[in-house]
Amino acid sequence: MTRSLFFLLLIAALQGFAQQRSVVLIHTPGATGYGVAYGGPQKTPDRIVTALHLVSGKTSIQVKWEGKTSNATVEKIYQPSDLALLKLQTPLGIPQMDIQAGDPPLLTNLNYWEIPASGAVGSKTTQLQTTTVLSKLNPRNDDPAGFAKALCANGAATYPAMATPVIKFADPNVRKAHSGSPLTFNNKIVGMIDGGAKLVNAAPSLWAIPAAEFNKLFSNGTAPSAQMPTCSSENLYGGLRSDNPFLSAEELAEAKYIENAPAISYTDENGDRLTIDIEYQMSYEEIFETLFEEDYDYLENLVDENESYYDESEQIDLNDLYSSSLNVYFEAATGATIAVPSNCKLSTEKEGPHTLIQAASPYDGIVMYIYAFHGESLAEAKGAKAWFIEYMNSDGVEWIEPGYDSENEEDYLSDEYNPYSSETVETTLTDDEDVPTARLLSTLTINGTDFLGVAVHVTDWETVDNEQNERKFFYLLEACAIMTDFPYY
């Protein structure tokens, strides 16, 4: 190794070490996220910049760094950019990082940071696609009211503001548990992970706040109002961790469950290692409240119409489902978010070079098939979709017509930068008396070069018909199929 190469590698290693020493973990009641030591133009010590939605309305805030902790207070907020400045009550000597001047580098590997529940600060890589303003994050979005559901509410206003500059991610691998984590390049801050949403009539979008907005926090930020509420959005808060000292007993149990739950890992036909990790648990009611109107109406009608065939004493309504627990899994390579009932049986099935995940009901009358594929091109994603349709049709029934064009389909595959299509297919078989005998609901989604296929297959309708608990499971699985997509929950 030449001397010059050695020094280049040494400088790179020192830069990485300097970056990770500026990242902190932030615990608040009900959530954990990140922040970065930055003291503004005056390099004021003991100041941490983080996402406002993580700390808004919180009276208890703990900053953890290299085994040390300090309580913190919110000194300033800049609501339009969803930024907050924390002041440490106990000096920790955290080295500060500077922000990069100018626009952030696009389609270039950047670092973002995370701290495992047991382990040291580590980096992952991601890429940014473009700079824009939040209202134009996705040019296909034509429902500002729907978008606002993904944001925090403070009275009549939402934040971050729709006119706020943001950076759109090209990679789907950051999650809401990374809220407040800095994006870094060459030992400089280029942005901060903020949030994301599955927009109505649009592809899922993830965004970061540019580091240039940090200076607005210092110059235009104000002291927080004592009446400022916590963020109401289910899309923007951080994750649950068992080392958070502010968790309730119920939240602590959930955090430990999530941390100890085994991951599902397999190699797909391209040789990519896909890992499905549980990210959080939510009740059916909590997730139901985050749905957009079209999905809400579908699930409500599904229950109402199907239950109308039963005696009133045997009928199920949405309230009977609300307390049911759902596990939400995440696959980092594709960005797929997968929802399944917490009490279902998960397994994998190999079909040639393809691997599917199966989520079976306790009664074995219903199976949900999940097929996540990480491709290198749109053609590969289309090929994965064709294979999944062929697989679901392999029992002799053409459940999904090849080339099916649903009236509910959102097809933007011609989009040069964000090819996306999503369609839902329902097929019910009946006997001579028009009584259902079997059913399949599938969602088929292409997002860039990746494909996600989900199919709920009712193989034994008689069991569904006769067992009330199995019908509940049927409704839960169909809800999970609707929610399983590439969105940021």
N, C-alpha and C positions, 0 to 999 in steps of 0.2 A: 504494500500500500504506500503510495507516495505521501510525502509530508503534507502537501496541499490538500489532498483528498482527506487525510486524517483530520486536519483542522476543520474542513467543511463539515464532516460528519460530527465532530465534536461541537461545533457551533449549532448545528441542527438539534443535537441532543440537548444542549443547554437551553435552547429556545423552547423546546417542548417541555422541559422541566420548569422553566420560568412561567410558561402559560398555565400549567396545571397547578402551580402554587398560588395563582390568583383566583382560582375557582373555589367557591364555597357552597356548602349545603345549607338550605334554609328550611327549617321546620316551622310550621304554623298549625293551629288546630285544624285537623281534617285533611292536611295536604303537606307534601314536601316538594320542593323545587330547588332551583339553583340561583346563584348570583355571581357577580365578578367584582373584584376590588378595583374601583376606579374613583378617583377623587376630583375629577373635573380639571378644568384649566389650571386651578391653583394647587392641584395634587393634594387636596385636603385628606389627611390620614383617616383611617377607620371608617371609610365610606364604602358601601356596597350598592351596586346598581342591580336591580332585579325587575321581574315583571310585576306590575301593579296588581294584576288579578290574583296573584299568589298571596299578597299581604293586605289587600284592601279590607277594611273593617276588622282586622285581626288585632287583638290587644296583646297577644303573646306571640313573639317572634324570636326564634333562636337561630343564631348563625354558628355553624360547626366548621372548623378548619383544622386539619392535621391533628385531630384528637383534642383540640381545645374548643371551648364554646363561649359564646357571649350572647346575652340578650341584646335585642336591637329595637329601635323605634323608627317609625317612618318619619323622616325629616322633610322630604319633599315628594310631591307626585307631579307627573305630567300626564294627565289623563288621555289626551288625544293619541299619545303613542304608547299607552299602557306601560309606563315606566314609573318606578319608585326608587327613591334614594334612602337607604337605611343608614343609620348612625349606630355604631357599636357602643354599648355601654361600658364594655371592658376592652381596652386596646389589645389586639392580637398580633399586630405587626405583619399583617398580610401584605405581601408585595403587590403593588398596583401594576396594572397593564394599561398601555396607551391604546387609543383608537387609531385606526388607519385613516389617513386623509383620502378623500376622493371616493369614487364608487367602489363597492366590493367586487372582487373578481368573480366572474360568472363561469359556469361549467368548468370549474377548477376545484380540485379536492381541498376542502376546508376541514378544520377540526371542530367538533363539538364535544362536550365533556360530560361525564357522568361519574358518580361515586357509588359503587355497589354498597349494599347494606353491610357487607363485610369485605373490605378491600380498599385499595388506594384509588385516587383519581385516575381515570383512564380516558383516552380519547377515541372517538370514532370519526369516520370521514363522511362527508355529505357534499352535495353540490347545489349551487344556486342557479336558477334559470334566468330570471329577469328582475329588474326593478320596476315598480309601478306604484299605484296608490291602491288602498284596500278596496275601494269601490270598483276598481278595474282589475282586481286580482285575477278574475277569470272572465274573459270577454263574452262567454256564453251565458253568464249569470244574468237573468232578467227578473229577479225577484229580490229586491233590496230588503223587503220585510222578512223573507225567509233567511237571508244572510244575517240580519240583525239578531236572529235567534241564537246564532253561534257566538255572539259577543256578550260582554258584561253590560249590565244595565245599571245606571245611576240616575234615578228619577226618569225624566223624559229622554235623557241622552244615553247613548251606548258608547262603549270604548273597547278597543281602540277606535278612533273616529274613522269614518269612511274615506276622508280625505288624507289620511295618514300615509306617508311613504312606507312601503313594505318591500320585502324581497321574497319572491316566490321560489320555493325549493324545486329543484329538478329531481332529487331523490326522495323517496317516501319514507325514509327510515327514522325520522325523528318523531317523537310522540309527546303527548301532553305531560308525561312525567318528566320531560326535559325542559319544561317551562323555566325561563330565566338563565339557561345555560348559554354562555357566550359562544359565538362563532368566531374562530380565530384563524389568522393567516399570517405567517412570518412573524409570530409573536405579537400581533396587533389584533385588537377587537374589530371585527367588521360588521357584527350584528349580534342580535340576541333572539333565541327561539321564543316565539310568542304563542302561536295557536294555529288552528286550522278548522276546516269545515267541509262537509259534503253539501255543496250548494245546490239549490233546486235548479233543474235543467242545466247542470254544469258538472264538469269533472271535479273530483275532490281537490282541494288546494291547501297547501301548508305555507305559512309565512313566518318571516323573521322581521324584527324591527332593525333598520340600519343603525350602525353605531353613531352616525352623524346626529341622530335624534337624541343621543345622550346629552349633548351640549344644550339642547332645548330644556332638558330636565333641570340643568343647573341654572340656565339663564331665565327660563320662563316658568319653572316649577313653583308650586305653591304648597303651603302646609296643608295636610289632609284635614277634611272636615271631620268633626267628632261623630257626625251622623252618617258618614259614608258607609254604605252597606257592603257586605261581602259580595264577591262576583257571583251572579246567578247562573252563569253559563256552565253547562256540563262539558263544553268543548275546550275550556281554557285552563281549568285548574290543574295542579300538579298531582303526583301519585301518592299512594299510601305506602308507608314504610314502617316496619316494626321498631326502628330506632327513633321514631318521632315521639318525644315525651308528652305531646299534647293530645294523643289519640284517646278516644273513649275505649272502653273495654271491648265493645263491639267492633270498632275500627281496628283495634290491635289484633283481634282474632282474625279479621279479614286479611290484614296485612301479612300475618304469619301464614295463613292459608295460601296466599298468592306466592309468597317467597318459597314455600315448600312444595308447591304443586309441580309435578314433573312436566317437562317440556316434551313435545312431540317433534322428533327430528327425523328427517329422511333425505335421501339424495334423489333429485328429480332426473328426468331423462336427459337433461343437458349437463348433468354432473354437478349442478349447483346444490349446495347444502341448504335446505329450508328448515327452519326451526320455528315451531308454533309455541309461543310462550304465553301463559296467562298474564294478562295485564291488570285486570281488576274484576271485581264482582259488583253487580248491581241488581236491584230488584227489577222485576218486569215493569213495575209502575215508574221507577226512576228512568228507565230507558224509554218507556212509552211516551213520557212527557217531552223527550227530546226529538221525537219524530216530526217530520214535516206532514202537512195536512193530508197529502195523498196517501202516505203510508198508514197514517192513523185511521183514515176512512176505510182503507182496504181491510185492516185487521179487525176493526169494529164490525164491519159488514160480514166478514168471515164468520165471526162468532154469532152474531145476531141471526144471520140467515140459516146457518147450520143448526143452531139450537132451537129454531122454530119447529123442527120436526119432533121434538121431545116434549113429554109432559112437563108442565110448569115446575113440578116438584123436582124434576131431574135436570132442569136447565142450568147452564153455566153462563155467567156474564163476565165482563172484563174485571170486575171487582174480585172475582174468585181467582184471577190470575196474578193480581198485582203483587202479592207477597212472594211469588215464585222467584227463585234466584237464578240469574244467568251469569255464566262466565264469559268474559270477553277476552279473546286471544289475539295476538298480533304476530305477524310474520314479517321480519325486517327486510328481507330481500325484495319482496313484492310490495310491501306496504299493506297487505291484506289484513282486514279486521274481521274476525270470525266470532260470532256469538253462538253459544250452545247452552241449553239448560244445565244447571250445575249437577243434576243427578243423572245425566245420561252416561252411557258407557262409550268411551272413546277407544278406537282401535284404528289400525292402518290396514289397507288392502293393496297388495301389489298386483298389477295387471300389466304383464310384460314390463316395459321400462317405466310405466306410469305408476304413481302411488296416489291413492285416495285416502282421505280420513273419513271414518264412519262414526257417526254419533247415533247410537241406538237407544230407543226408549226402554224403560225397565220391563215392558211387556213384550218386546220384540215384534210388535206389529208395525212399527214405523222406523225407518232409517233415514238419516240425513247424510248425503254424500257431499264431501267437500274436496275440490280439486284446485290447488293453487299451483300455478306454473310461472316460472321466472324465465322469460325469453330474451333474445337478443334483437329481435326485430318484430315489426307488426305482423309479418307473414307467419312467424312462429306462434304468436299469440292467436291468430286466426286458426292455425293448425291445431292448437291445443283445444280451442273451442269446438272444432269439428270432431276431434277425438272424443271429447266429453259427451257430445250429443250422440255419437255412435255408441258409446258405452252405455248410456242410459237407455238407448233403444235396443240393446242387445237381448232383451228378454222376449223379443218378438212383437212388442208393441211400439209403434212409432209415437212415443211420448212427446218428442220434440221434432218437428219437421226440420230437416236440413234447410238452412237458409230462412228459417222462420223470421217473420217480420211483424213483431207485436205492435199494436197501436200505441202501447206505452213505451216503445223503444226510444231511447235517447241515443242517436247515432251521430257521432262527430269523428268518425274514423278518417275523414279527409283532412282533419286539422293537422297541419304540418308539425306543430310542436307538441300538441297534447291529444293524440288520437284516443278516442274514448267511445265506448258503446255499452249500453246496459239494456237488457230486456228481461222480462218476466214471462214465463210460459206456464199456464195451468192446463192440465189435462185430467179429466175424471172419466173413468169407465163406469158404465151402468149396466144393469141387467135388463131383461125384457120389460120389467115393471118400472124402469127408470130409477132404481135404487142403486146408489153408489156401491161399487165392488172394489175399486182400487183408485188411487189418485197420485199424481205427481205434480209438484210445484217446483220450478227451477228458476234460478236467476243466473244469467250469463253475462259476465262483465269483462270487457277488454279495457285495460288502462295502460296506455303506452305500449310496451312490449310484453306486458304480463296479462295473464288470464286468470279469472276466478270463477269457477263453476260450483253452484250449490243446488242440490236437488233433494227435496223432501218426498220420500217414496212411501206411501201407505200401502203395504202389501197385504194387510189383513184388516179390511174395513169392518168386519164383523166385531172384532175386538174393540176398535174405536167406537163402534156403535153401542156396544154393550157396557163398556167400562168408562165411567165418568172420568176417572183419573187419566185414562189413556186419551180421552178427548182433550183434556187440559194439556197434555203433553203435545198433542197434535197442533193445538193453537200456538203453543210456545215455540215449537219447531218452525212453524210457518213464519212466525214473527222473527225468529232468528235468521231464517233464509232471506227475509226482506232486508234485515239489517246487516247481513254479512256482505261486505263490499270492500272498496278501497277508501272509505272515508276516515276522517280523523274524529273520533268520538270524544 
